Each structure stands twice: as C-alpha cells, then as structure tokens.
Amino acid sequence: MRILIVEDDTSFGMMVAQYLNKNNYTTTITKSAREALLAMDKQHFDLVLSDLKLPGIDGIELLQEIKSIDSNQTVVLMTSYGHVKSAVRAMKLGAYEYITKPIDHEELLSVIREGCKQKAPDSKREKQTSKFISGTSEKFKEVLDQAHLVAVTELSVLVLGESGTGKEYLSKLIHDHSDRKHGPFVSVDCGTLSTELAASELFGHVKGAFTSAHNDKTGQFQLANGGTLFLDEIGNLSTEVQVQLLRVLQERKVKKVGSEKSEPVDVRILAATNEDLKNRVRDGHFREDLYHRINEFQIDIPPLRERKEDLKVFIDKFIYESNQEFGKNISDLSPEAREQFMSYHWSGNIRELKNVVRRSVLLEKGSQITLNSLPSFLSNNAPEEVPPTSDLKKANKITEIQLIKDALENTRFNKTKAAKILNIDRTTLYEKLKKYNLEIFGNKP
C-alpha cells in the first residue's frame, strides 16, 4: 500500500514515514499541497495523510482539490487539538478521518488500515486520464486507435517520439484502458538512473548490499506488481542493467541486489524513448533480444509540427490550466499571436508549447495573449524552419539545451523556478546541467 504524507515539518514527516515503512507501507513525503498534487499526478496512492496546516494551500483546500480529481481518494488529516473544529469541517467535505497531534502510533496505524480498506475498489486514476489531451488530427487519431487496440492486450509496448510529444501520457492512457487499470502505474525515468544505482532502483536491495544500503528497499518492479511499469528513455540503461532487465522479463522474477532469493512479479512493460533503438542495437549499445522483448507493439507519436491542427486543442487546455494556476482570466490568443504560434516550428513539441503558454498567461495583463507577452524566440523562428541538423538525436539535444537555457535566463538562474517551468524536478535539472556541461551556465548570478 502506498501512502502520501503531506507535512511541512521535515523531522515529523520522516518520523511518521519510518513508522509506516516498518509496518510494510510504502511512503512518499511532500512538504506542500502543490508538491502533493504533483506527486499524485505521477503515481497512484492508496491513502493521503496530510497535515491540516500547510504553507500556501492548507489541508482543507488540498482535500477539496483531491476530491475534485478523484472522489474515491481516501484522505486522513492530522491536526492539533486547537484546530479540531476545522478537522470536523473537513470530514463534512469528504475526509475519511482526522487524528490529533501528538500522534498515537497505534491509532494512526488503525486509521490507515481501515482507510485503505474503505477505498472503493473501482477507483481509477482519473487525474491521469483527464490530463491526457486528445488531438483532432488524423495522424493523432491513428495513434489513439492503436493505443486503444493494444491496451486490452498484455503486449509490451514501445512508444517512440521526440521529446515533449506526450509519450508518458499516452502510456498512462494505455494503462487506464487495460485490464490492469485498478493496479498501480509506476513511472521510471531511466535517463536519471546512474549505472551504480539503476539495479537498486528497479529491483530493490537488501540492507547491507552496499555501503549506503542502510535499509531494505523495494524496487520499482515490486511497486508496480499487478499493474504497469513505464520505463521512460529506456535507451539510457547500461548494458549490465539491460541484461538484468531482460532476465526479469523472461523469468517474471525479481532478485534484489544483495539477495539470493527471487520473488515473482506480475508487471506489464510500457517503454518509451526519443532515440532510434534500432541504430543503438546496430551500434552494440542496446541488446537486440531486449529490444524485441519490449517492442511487441510499437506506436510512433508524430511531432507537433506535423499536426498543427491539434494546436488549438492544446492551447485552449493550457490557457485554462494556467488561468487556474495563476489566478488569471485569459480567454484566447490575439490574431497576431495565433499567427506566430501557427508558424513556429515547436521543436520541443507539446512540452515547449505548454511552457510558452504558461509564461505568456503569467505575463499578460489583458484578456488575450498578445505579441508583447510572447518570448522573443517565437518571432525569430522562420515558418516551418528545420532544426540545423538532420540528425534527430542531435536536434532533440539542441532543443533541450535551448529550453534549459531559456528557463534559467527567464528565472534569473533560479533553479527551483526553472525546473518548475520545465516541468521537471530539481534533481533532473541538475542531471541535465551535468549531462550537457551547463553547470557553469547554470551558476550565473
């Protein structure tokens, strides 16, 4: 069972997490409502345990937001004796239960056990499904048809597409329409896994397996048991980890690092990459047998520049979301701004489009997005300009580097804000700064 803990007191949150971990619960700790919602967007939780008093959005507002996304989500609130009235109000708004601080461990465990039992068995990942935006172009309709066709099977699916085309969202759609929809959907970014820790992250480890292994760790395969494991940027796995992954897929068993015991797992694999895995197979960087194992069915997502008909759907969606986020009331693009959106190449695809819309909504002072609120690079791009290389991998790298630089410059090199604009976490941003040798650039005053 997965528990999301929302607590701005770090030491208290760690104490609760350690107690629950000892009682066989898997915990994730966030320090604010915003972090909690982002965590819930990425994976499923059986129960949310939240403090009533939080910075920014408080526990009651978080409860209302969670219930609007998934009315079946179980939420338990923690509060001091002085705020019991607020907790009672929260019960009327749909909280399962509240407990008072200082926490009685036995009471906490009892409430969580009962709360997890009470969760409706047919509760679905509604937020993940609703976050997926269906394009209207013929090219994208074909992609959706393929996704729905393969969803009801047990085939492993390889989703190909440039960075920012929505490979993970499509994979979530496949999961949500499969027979595994009531099971977990666990996402792993293989691009952020170091060679040393990849096996531990995927398969878990036992205490003492290596120097920093102070406790047993449950791997992503076991967390996804009964559901779907999404391996993003799978081409980045080292050859050694590829061998271990192939063995798990063949035997349907996982052996934790440092353990002699194998444990059975029931997991469906969905994988994605923006690289040409066939070329990596030919170059000897990716195992051919693993390639065929994960590619029982392949779906290619076309880039945004090849389906400009979908732009309006995405723009309207991102304007609405940005209005909600920033408290604005932007209705549309001005005709001049729309012309620039339609002529731009969008080499960063949907992710780049979303970033531009969010930035423009934040800056715009009127009721429509105008040229004044658009980033300068939009107007400097010639219509349908092709990236200055025919190498798709290099083109994606160039686009990603430029997006990172733009985000850092627009936030005056505040990495937390830049990561938020880029829709990644700080750790991933640091990894990419290191990967592209941008550490010096990222440290500018």
C-alpha positions in Angstrom: 0.0 0.0 0.0 1.3 3.5 -0.9 0.8 6.4 1.5 1.4 10.0 0.5 2.5 12.1 3.5 2.0 15.9 3.3 3.8 17.5 6.1 5.9 20.7 6.2 7.7 19.7 9.4 10.5 17.6 7.9 11.5 15.7 11.1 7.9 14.9 12.0 7.2 13.7 8.4 10.2 11.5 8.5 9.2 10.0 11.8 5.7 9.1 10.5 7.2 7.7 7.3 9.7 5.5 9.2 6.9 4.1 11.4 4.7 3.3 8.4 7.6 1.8 6.5 8.3 -0.6 9.4 4.6 -1.7 9.1 5.0 -2.6 5.4 3.7 0.6 3.8 5.5 2.5 1.1 5.6 6.2 1.8 6.3 9.4 -0.2 6.8 12.6 1.7 5.9 16.1 0.3 6.1 19.4 2.1 3.3 21.3 0.5 -0.1 20.8 -1.2 1.4 21.7 -4.6 4.2 19.1 -4.2 1.5 16.6 -3.2 -0.6 17.2 -6.3 2.4 16.8 -8.5 3.3 13.5 -6.8 -0.3 12.3 -7.3 -0.1 13.2 -10.9 2.9 10.9 -11.3 1.7 7.8 -9.4 -1.2 6.2 -7.5 -1.6 6.4 -3.7 -3.9 4.3 -1.6 -4.2 7.0 1.0 -3.2 10.6 1.6 -2.1 11.6 5.1 -2.0 15.4 5.3 -1.3 18.0 8.0 -4.2 20.5 8.3 -1.9 23.5 8.5 0.4 23.8 5.4 2.2 26.6 3.7 0.2 28.2 0.9 -2.7 25.9 0.2 -3.9 24.4 3.5 -5.1 20.9 4.2 -8.8 21.6 3.6 -8.1 23.2 0.2 -5.9 20.3 -0.7 -8.7 17.9 0.3 -11.2 19.8 -1.9 -8.7 19.7 -4.8 -8.1 15.9 -4.4 -11.8 15.2 -4.2 -12.4 17.1 -7.4 -9.9 14.9 -9.1 -10.8 11.6 -7.6 -13.9 11.5 -5.3 -12.8 8.0 -4.1 -9.4 9.0 -2.8 -9.0 8.4 0.9 -7.7 11.4 2.8 -6.8 11.5 6.5 -5.9 14.8 8.2 -3.6 15.4 11.1 -4.2 18.4 13.3 -3.5 19.9 16.7 -6.2 19.9 19.4 -6.7 23.6 18.8 -7.9 23.0 15.2 -10.3 20.1 15.8 -13.3 22.2 14.5 -11.5 22.6 11.2 -10.9 18.9 11.0 -14.6 18.2 11.7 -15.4 20.6 8.8 -13.0 18.6 6.7 -14.9 15.4 7.5 -18.0 17.0 6.1 -16.1 17.8 2.9 -15.1 14.2 2.4 -12.1 13.5 4.6 -12.1 9.9 5.8 -10.9 10.6 9.3 -8.7 13.0 11.3 -6.2 12.3 14.1 -4.7 14.8 16.6 -1.1 15.6 17.3 0.9 14.4 19.1 0.2 11.2 17.0 -0.6 8.0 18.8 1.1 5.4 16.6 -1.4 2.6 17.2 -4.3 5.0 16.4 -2.5 6.1 13.2 -1.9 2.6 12.1 -5.6 1.6 12.8 -7.0 4.6 10.9 -4.7 3.9 7.9 -5.6 0.2 7.8 -9.3 0.9 7.8 -8.9 3.8 5.4 -7.1 1.6 2.8 -9.9 -1.0 3.2 -12.6 1.6 2.7 -11.2 2.9 -0.6 -13.6 1.9 -3.4 -12.2 -1.0 -5.4 -13.2 0.5 -8.7 -11.4 3.8 -8.1 -9.5 4.9 -11.2 -6.6 7.1 -12.0 -9.0 9.9 -13.0 -6.5 12.7 -12.9 -4.1 10.8 -15.2 -6.8 10.1 -17.7 -8.2 13.6 -17.6 -4.7 15.1 -18.1 -4.4 13.4 -21.5 -5.3 15.7 -24.3 -6.7 14.0 -27.4 -5.8 15.7 -30.6 -8.2 16.0 -33.5 -5.8 15.5 -36.4 -6.0 12.3 -38.5 -2.4 11.4 -37.6 -3.2 11.6 -33.9 -6.5 9.7 -34.2 -4.5 6.9 -35.7 -2.2 6.9 -32.7 -5.2 6.8 -30.3 -6.7 3.9 -32.3 -3.5 1.9 -31.9 -3.3 2.7 -28.2 -6.9 1.6 -27.6 -6.3 -1.5 -29.7 -3.2 -2.7 -27.8 -4.5 -1.5 -24.3 -6.7 -4.6 -23.8 -3.8 -7.0 -24.6 -0.8 -7.9 -22.4 1.7 -7.0 -25.1 4.7 -4.9 -24.2 4.5 -1.6 -26.0 7.4 0.7 -27.2 6.3 4.3 -27.6 8.5 6.4 -29.9 8.5 10.1 -30.4 10.6 13.3 -29.9 11.0 14.8 -26.5 7.8 16.5 -25.4 5.3 14.7 -27.6 3.4 13.1 -24.7 4.9 9.5 -24.6 4.2 9.1 -20.9 0.6 10.5 -21.1 -0.1 8.0 -24.0 1.3 5.2 -21.9 -1.0 6.2 -19.0 -3.9 6.1 -21.4 -3.0 2.6 -22.4 -2.8 1.6 -18.7 -6.1 3.2 -17.9 -7.9 1.3 -20.6 -6.3 -2.1 -19.8 -7.4 -4.9 -17.5 -4.6 -3.6 -15.1 -6.3 -0.2 -14.6 -7.0 -0.9 -11.0 -3.4 -1.7 -10.4 -0.5 0.8 -10.0 1.1 2.7 -12.8 4.7 3.3 -11.9 6.9 5.6 -14.0 10.7 5.4 -14.0 12.9 7.9 -15.9 15.8 5.7 -16.9 17.7 8.9 -18.0 18.2 9.9 -14.4 19.4 6.5 -13.2 23.1 6.2 -12.6 24.8 3.0 -13.6 25.6 2.2 -10.0 22.1 2.7 -8.6 19.9 1.6 -11.5 19.6 -2.0 -10.4 18.8 -1.0 -6.9 16.1 1.4 -8.1 14.5 -1.1 -10.5 14.9 -4.3 -8.5 15.4 -3.1 -4.9 18.2 -4.1 -2.5 18.6 -5.7 0.9 20.2 -4.0 3.9 24.0 -4.1 3.7 24.1 -4.8 0.0 26.4 -1.9 -0.5 27.8 0.9 1.7 24.8 3.2 1.6 22.2 0.4 1.9 21.1 1.1 5.5 17.6 -0.4 5.0 15.8 -2.8 2.7 14.5 -1.1 -0.4 11.5 -2.1 -2.5 12.2 -1.8 -6.3 10.0 -0.3 -8.9 9.1 -3.7 -10.3 7.6 -4.8 -7.0 5.9 -1.4 -6.6 4.3 -2.0 -10.0 3.2 -5.6 -9.2 -0.2 -6.2 -10.6 -0.1 -3.1 -12.8 2.1 -1.4 -15.3 5.7 -0.3 -15.2 6.6 2.6 -17.6 10.3 2.8 -18.5 10.9 6.2 -20.0 14.1 6.8 -22.0 14.9 3.1 -21.8 17.8 3.5 -24.2 19.9 5.1 -21.4 20.2 1.9 -19.4 23.7 0.5 -19.2 24.4 -2.9 -20.8 24.7 -4.5 -17.4 21.3 -3.3 -16.3 19.9 -4.3 -19.7 21.0 -7.9 -19.0 19.3 -7.9 -15.6 16.1 -6.4 -17.1 15.9 -9.0 -19.8 16.3 -11.7 -17.2 13.4 -10.3 -15.1 11.2 -10.0 -18.2 11.9 -13.6 -19.2 11.6 -15.2 -15.8 9.0 -12.9 -14.3 11.0 -12.9 -11.1 13.0 -10.2 -9.3 16.1 -10.6 -7.2 17.0 -7.7 -5.0 20.6 -6.5 -5.0 22.5 -8.4 -2.4 19.8 -11.1 -2.1 19.8 -14.8 -3.1 16.1 -15.0 -3.1 13.9 -14.4 -6.2 10.4 -13.0 -5.9 7.7 -13.4 -8.6 6.3 -10.2 -10.2 3.3 -9.6 -12.4 4.1 -6.5 -14.4 3.3 -5.2 -17.9 6.1 -3.2 -19.5 5.5 0.0 -21.4 8.7 1.7 -22.6 9.5 4.9 -24.4 12.4 6.7 -26.0 13.2 9.6 -28.3 16.2 7.7 -29.7 16.4 5.3 -32.6 16.8 2.0 -30.7 17.5 0.1 -34.0 20.6 2.2 -34.5 21.7 1.6 -30.9 21.2 -2.2 -31.5 23.4 -2.0 -34.6 26.0 0.0 -32.7 26.1 -2.5 -30.0 24.7 -0.1 -27.3 21.3 -1.9 -26.8 20.7 -5.6 -26.7 18.7 -6.9 -29.7 17.0 -9.6 -27.6 15.8 -6.9 -25.1 14.7 -4.7 -28.0 12.4 -7.4 -29.3 11.1 -8.2 -25.8 9.9 -4.6 -25.1 8.8 -4.0 -28.7 5.9 -6.5 -29.2 3.9 -3.5 -30.4 5.2 -0.1 -31.5 3.5 3.2 -31.5 5.0 6.3 -33.1 3.8 9.7 -31.9 4.2 12.3 -34.7 5.8 15.7 -33.7 3.6 18.7 -33.2 4.8 20.4 -36.3 3.3 17.6 -38.4 -0.2 18.0 -36.8 -0.7 21.7 -36.5 -4.5 21.1 -36.4 -4.0 20.0 -32.8 -2.5 23.3 -31.7 -5.9 24.9 -30.8 -6.9 22.0 -28.6 -3.6 22.1 -26.7 -3.5 25.9 -26.4 -7.1 26.1 -25.0 -6.3 23.4 -22.5 -3.0 25.1 -21.3 -4.6 28.5 -21.1 -7.3 27.1 -18.9 -4.8 25.3 -16.6 -2.6 28.4 -16.4 -5.6 30.6 -15.5 -6.3 28.2 -12.7 -2.7 28.2 -11.6 -2.0 32.0 -11.7 -5.5 33.3 -11.0 -5.8 34.9 -14.4 -8.7 35.2 -16.8 -7.1 34.9 -20.3 -9.7 34.0 -22.9 -7.6 33.3 -26.1 -4.7 34.3 -28.3 -4.9 37.6 -30.2 -4.9 37.0 -34.0 -1.3 38.2 -34.3 -0.2 35.9 -31.5 -2.1 32.9 -33.0 -0.3 33.5 -36.3 3.1 33.2 -34.6 2.0 30.1 -32.8 1.0 28.5 -36.1 4.2 29.4 -37.9 6.6 28.4 -35.2 8.4 25.0 -35.6 7.7 23.7 -32.0 10.8 21.5 -31.9 10.2 21.0 -28.2 6.6 19.8 -29.1 3.8 19.8 -26.5 6.1 20.4 -23.5 7.5 23.6 -25.2 4.1 24.8 -26.2 2.8 24.4 -22.6 5.8 26.3 -21.2 5.2 29.1 -23.7 1.5 29.4 -22.9 2.1 29.3 -19.1 4.8 32.0 -19.4 2.5 34.2 -21.6 -0.5 33.8 -19.3 1.6 34.9 -16.4 3.0 37.9 -18.1 -0.2 39.0 -20.0 -2.0 42.0 -18.4 -5.0 42.0 -20.8 -7.7 39.4 -21.6 -5.9 37.9 -24.6 -2.3 36.7 -25.1 -0.7 39.3 -27.3 2.7 39.6 -29.0 4.1 41.5 -26.1 3.8 38.5 -23.7 5.4 36.0 -26.1 9.0 35.0 -25.8 11.3 36.6 -28.4 12.4 33.3 -29.9 8.9 32.7 -31.2 9.1 35.7 -33.6 12.7 34.9 -34.7 11.7 31.5 -36.0 11.1 31.2 -39.7 7.9 29.3 -40.7 8.4 25.6 -40.7 12.1 26.0 -40.1 14.0 22.7 -39.9 16.5 22.3 -37.0 20.1 22.9 -38.1 20.9 19.2 -38.3 19.4 16.1 -40.0 20.4 14.0 -37.0 17.2 13.6 -34.9 19.0 12.8 -31.8 21.2 15.9 -32.0 18.2 18.0 -32.9 16.4 16.9 -29.7 19.6 17.6 -27.7 19.9 21.1 -29.2 16.2 21.8 -28.4 16.5 20.6 -24.8 19.7 22.6 -24.2 18.0 25.8 -25.5 14.9 25.2 -23.4 17.0 24.8 -20.3 19.0 28.0 -21.0 15.8 29.9 -21.7 14.2 28.8 -18.4 17.3 29.7 -16.4 17.6 33.1 -18.0 13.8 33.8 -17.6 14.1 33.0 -13.8 17.4 34.8 -13.3 19.1 31.4 -12.8 16.8 30.3 -10.0 17.0 26.5 -10.5 13.8 25.8 -8.5 11.7 28.1 -10.6 13.5 26.9 -13.8 12.7 23.3 -13.0 9.1 24.2 -12.4 8.9 26.0 -15.8 10.4 22.9 -17.5 8.0 20.6 -15.7 10.9 18.6 -14.1 12.2 18.3 -10.6 15.5 20.0 -9.4 17.3 16.7 -9.4 16.5 16.1 -13.0 17.6 19.7 -13.9 20.9 19.2 -12.2 21.4 15.9 -14.0 20.8 17.6 -17.4 23.1 20.5 -16.5 25.8 18.0 -15.8 24.9 15.9 -18.9 25.1 18.9 -21.3 28.1 20.5 -19.4 25.9 23.5 -18.5 27.0 23.7 -14.8 28.8 27.0 -15.3 25.9 28.4 -17.3 23.5 27.3 -14.6 25.5 29.1 -11.9 25.5 32.6 -13.4 24.4 35.3 -10.9 
